[in-house]
């Protein structure tokens, strides 16, 4: 994932050891290969775990999210807030027929006041994603957006193409938690044996998934993120905190573009040069 900082860029990269599906630890600059429009770049490497983070929760709070589901969603928000540290920040954006900031930026580590979160109205999902993705870049602070939705938009002003453009113009990493009625209908498993480990989630290439879920998978993949399906009748907190854990385990590759055109779309590719089998998730590219 990339963030613009004067003439420099950075890309958050999540690397997983395919043996055990665990985050790959201890990687340094010589362990990564990054190309910008096919041209190899020199990178510096940081770890997100050492940085303060900003988390934007963009939640479907439409008429369909009421009763027990809303209670489970509120519990997941509280779990996420408590999983953050006081140097982190959290905000909560409710997606209905209008987009509302229920909670503006507040320090992590404590339970937020969720009395203003209620299910009503329709779903302006793309408008909500735009509000969540837009945040002024802050040096040495990473930004994660977790969206909770079924992937369907019913009342946005903005088209989906606008969100596609935003994913290439911001430094934000986007993950999606998608509640589905029949989790077994999805291909493969998204859980580890202990319920805590790194989750594979859904990729944009999975054709079996519902259209709304696939649409979110494609958007998240552009930022290096994933869509994670969860059973709508079960607690949601683990999905949110596992997403947060995966984000903290990622790396930040910093580079100054060299040997490439100054303008237009830049396609990034990232691989791990260290021996072994790794799955790498990184932002697809950026616009200059």
N, C-alpha and C positions, 0 to 999 in steps of 0.2 A: 504494500500500500504506500502511497506517496503523499508526502506533505510538502508544500512549497515553502521554502525558507530562503528569501532573497534569490540567489541563483542556484541554490542547492535543492536537492530532492531527497526524500527518504521513502522506503518501502517496507511496511510491516510484513514479515514473512513468518508463516507458521509451518514448521517442519516436523514431520512425524516419522518415527522409526516404524516401519511396517511390521516388524517383528514385535508384537505386543501392542502396536498402535499407541505408543506413548510419545509425548513430546520429546524431540531430540535435544538434549542438553549439551552445553559446553562447546557450541560451534563458534568459530571466529571468522575473521575476514577471509582467510585463505580457504575456508570450507565452503564458501558460496561462490557461484558464478552468476553474475547479473549482466544481461544485455539490454540495451536501449535501442530499439529498432535494429536489432541484430548486431550492434556494436558493443563489445565488452567494455564494462565500466569498472573503475576502481572503487571499492566500497569500504566504509567503516561499519562496524557492527556494534549495536547496543542491544540490551534486552529490555523488553517492556516491563518485566517484573521489577526492575530497578527504578522505574519512572512513575510519577503520579499519573492517574488516568481520569478522564471524564467519561461518564456513562450516561447516554441518553436513552431512556426507555420510551419507545413509541408504541402505545398499546391500543389495540382495537377495543374501544369502550362503547360500541354501538348497542342497539336494542338486543342483539343476539347474545351479548355478554352480560348476563344477569344471574342472580341467584347464586347457586353453588359454584359456577364457573367464575363469576366475579370474585367470590371469596377466595378461591384458589389463586386467582391472578393477584389479588392484594397480598396474599401470603408470599407469593413469589417475589413481588416487589420488595417486601420487607426483608426477605432472605438475601436478595441482591444488595440492598442498602447495607445490611450488617456485614456482608462479605467484603465491603470496601473499607479502606482506611481513612482516617481523618484528613489526610492530604489529598485523597481522591475527591471527586465531586459527582453528584447525581442530579439529574433532572427528569421529570416525568411529563410526557406529552400524551394527552388523550385524543384519540382519533374518533370523531363522530361525524355528523354532518358539517360541523366546524371543528377546527383544530384548537385545543385548549392546552395551555401550559398549567397543569395542575400543581406542579412543584418546579420552581426555578432552581438554578444551581445551589446545592447545599452540600456541606461536607458529608462524606460517607461515614459508616460505622454506627449509625443510629437509625432506629425505625422512623420512617417519614409519616407525616400526617396524611392519611389517605381518605379522609372524610369527604373530600371533593371529587372522588373517583366513583362514578356511577354509570351504568350502562343505559344508553338512550340514543335515539336517532339512527342515521345511516352511517356509512363508512367512507370517509374521504382519505383513503389510504395513501395515495400519492402525495396529496397535500401534506399529510402528516410526516411522510418520509422526507419531504423537502425541508420542513422545519427541523427535523432531527439531524439531517446531514449537514445543514448549514451552521457552521460554528467557526468563528475567527481562529485560524491556526495559532497555537500557543507553543513556542519553542519548548521542547523536552516535556510536553504533555501529549499523550496519545488520546484519541477519541474513539470510543466504541459506541455504536448504536445497536440496541437489541430491539427488534420489532416483534410484537406479538400479533398475529393475524392469521386468517385463513387464506390470505393472498388475493382476495377479491375486493375491488374498488367499486363503489356504487354512486359516489357523489363528488369526486374531486374536480377542481377547476383545472389543475395541471394534468397533462397527459403523461403516460408512462415514459415516453421518449425524453421528457424533461428530467425524469429521475435517472434515466440511463446517462444523460449528459452530466448530471451532478456527481454520479459515482466516479467519473473521470476527472472532476475538477476540484474535489475536496480530498483531505487527508484521512477521511473517516473510514473505519472498518465497520461493515454492516453484517450482522448475523440476524437470523430470523428463527423464532420459536413458533411452530405452526401446530395448533391443536386440531387433531383429526378424530373422527368418530371411530374409525376402525384402523388402529395402528398396524394390525397384522396384514392389512392389504398392501402395505408399502414394502418395497423390495429390501431385503436384508434387515439387519438389526442396527439400531442406533445406540444401543446400550453396551457397556462393558460389564464383565461379570460382577464387579463390585459396585456398579452404579455410579462410580466417581471418575472413571478414567476419560481419556480423550475420545470424543465421538466423531464418527465419520460424517454423519449427516447426509444431505442430499446434494448432488451435483446437478448442474444445468443440463447434463446429458441424459438424465434418467427420464425415460419416456413413459414409464408406468404411472407417474405421479399425477395427481389432480392438476388441472390447468392453473389454478390459483397458487398452489404450492410450487409448481414448476416456474411460474413467473417470479416468485420471490427467490427461488434458487438461482435463477439467472442473474438477478440484480445483486444478490450477495456475492456470487462468484466473481463479479467484476471488481469487487473490493478485496478479494481474497477471503471472504467469509463463506458461511454455509447456512443452509436452512435445516433446522432440526425438528422433525415431527415428534409430537408427544400425544399421548392419549388424553382426550378432552375430559375424561372422567377421573383422571388421576392427578395427584399434586404436580404443580408446574415448577416448583422451586428448583429442583435438581437441574432441569433443562437450562434455566437462567444462570445458575451458579457454575455449571459445567462450561457454558459458553464464556463466562467471565474468566474461568480458570484457563481455558484454551487461549484466550486473548493475552493473558499475563505471561503465558509460556512462549509467546512469539518473539521474534527478533526484529530489530529496526535496522535496515540496510541504508546507510546514508551515502549519497554520491552526488558529484557535480557532473551533469551531462557533458560528455566530451565526444567530439567526432560525429555529432548528429545535428540535423536541422533545428534551428531555434524554435520554429513554430509547428503547429499541427498536432496530430495525434501521435503519441509515442507508445509503442508496444513493448512491454517488459516481459522478459523471461528470467526465471530464477531457478537454479538447480543447486543441489548439494554435491560438492566435489569429493567429499569424504567417502571412503569405501563403505558399501552397505546399500540397503534398499530404503529409500525415503520417499514420502509423499510431501510435496511442497505446495503450499497455497500462498499465492501472492497476488497483489493487484494486477489486473490485466494490462493496465497502461494509464497514461495521464495525458491531459491536454495542456498545451502551452500557448 
